[in-house]
Amino acid sequence: MPAVGNKSWAIAEGYIPGASVSADPALVSHEAACILNAGDRDAQLSITIYFENREPAGPYRVTVGARRTLHLRFNDLVDPETIPRDTPYASLILSSEPVVVQHTRLDSRNPNVALLSTIAFSCG
């Protein structure tokens, strides 16, 4: 199969709401990168988080197996540090193999839950 995707992706708009209508994991407000690796080799990802008024956090290291998908919640990233809630940020995702990245946010601060999803910006 030919390579699908690219090796560098940017999500310029990031924000993890600090509140949720429920503690049920399905309804906890979150930010996610949905990553597709359709290739024949595992993809090693490095994620750097950029902020408005402080130095970047990361890199966070993630592996997406060959011919697999990963729905990575930014809420779950803790090493080297937890991404702060209620704080605007952006992310840069670099991969050893071509991947496709989709950005999704669930904002459940209000009982009328809001879901946003868009393809990330492919940097090349």
PyMOL commands that set and color helices and strands:
alter all, ss='L'
color gray80, all
select helices_A, chain A and resi 25-27+74-76
alter helices_A, ss='H'
color red, helices_A
select strands_A, chain A and resi 6-14+30-37+43-51+57-64+68-73+89-107+114-119+121-122
alter strands_A, ss='S'
color yellow, strands_A
deselect
rebuild
show_as cartoon
